[in-house]
Amino acid sequence: ISRQGCICFAKIFMVKRAAYKSCSIRTMENLVELIKLQDPKTHRSGEQAAATMIKYVPDRSACPIMKIITEGCCDKNFALLRKSGFGYINYYLFTMIKEFEDKKKAFWDYAEKAIKSGM
């Protein structure tokens, strides 16, 4: 069921884009919980849906999605989440540099906090 749900969410992200921004934080929190699971199919489904959301749904000006991602990178109890988080940070950085000059400071602030906390 989670695989089909993630596929549906990914399609919604691609179609709605900025219109999905109001629901993006809670959705990302739930996708992070899926990524934490040890089941390979569930983990991979959540990982792909989150990557699609990062690609198509713009983050808010305070960068709450980036905050969730960096917190996941610092969570030493979940290796799968940390691995996924590093990929998301990389993708987020390249997307942000292309599109949003005003979000660069917030991105680097979260990245600095994550590095200081042991990322």
N, C-alpha and C positions, 0 to 999 in steps of 0.2 A: 504494500500500500504506500509506503514512504517513497518508493521509486516513482510511482505514477504521480504522486503529489508534487514531488520535486520537479518533474517534467512539466506539469501544469503551471507551477510557479514560474519556472524559467520562461515559458511562453507568455505568461502574463507580464513578466518583467520586460520582455522584448517589445510587447505591444504598448503597454501603458507608459513606460519610461518615467518621465518626470511626474506624471499623475500618480504614480505609486509611492512617491516620496513620503507621504504621510504615514504609510504603513511599513516603511522600510526598516526602521529600527527594531520593532518587535519581530518582524520576519527574520531579520539577521540573527537576533538572539535565539530564535527557535532553530534556525539552520545550524548555528554553532552547537546546539545540543545534539543535533543529528550527527554532526561531524565527530563529536566526542565518542559516539558509539563504536564498539569494536567490530560490529558486523561490516564486512568489506563493502557489500552492496549498498547498505544504508549510508555508510560513511561517504562513499564515492558519490552517491546521489546528492547528499547534502552539500558536499564540496562543489559539485558542478552547478547546483542551483545558486549557491552563494557567489560563485565566480560570475555567473550570468547576471546576478543582481548588481554586483560591483561594476560590471561592464556597462549595463544599460540604465540603471537607476542612479541619477546623480545624488551625491551626498549633500546634506544640508551645510550651511555655512559654518556651523560649529563642529563639523566632522564627527558626528556620533558613530557612524559606521566605522570610521578609522579607529575610534576609541575601542570599539568592540573587537576589532581585528587585532590591535596591539595587546589588549588584555588576553586574548587567546594565545598570542605568541609567548606571553610570560607565564602561562599556566603550565607548570612543570609536571603536573599529574596526567596530562593528555598529550602524548607525543604526536598523535595524528593531527590534533588541532594545531599544535605548534608548527608542524610541517606545512599544513594548509595555509596558516596565517602568514608565513614568510612569502609564499606565492602571491597571496592577496595583497600584501604590502607592496611587493614589486609591481604588480599590475596597477594598483591604486596610484602609485607614484607616477608611473608613465602616463596614465590617464589624466591625472591631475595636472601634470606639467603641461600637457597639450591644451587643456581646457580652462583651468581656473588659476589665475594668478593670486587671487585673494586667499585661497585655501592653503597656499604653500606654508605659511607660518604655522597654521594649526597642525598640518601634517608633521612638520619637523618637531613641533612641541610634543606630540604624541610619540613620535619615534624616539625622541630623546628620553622620555619617561620610561618607555619600554626597554631601552638599552640599559638605563640606570638600574632597572628592577631585575636585571639578569637575563634579558632576552638573549 
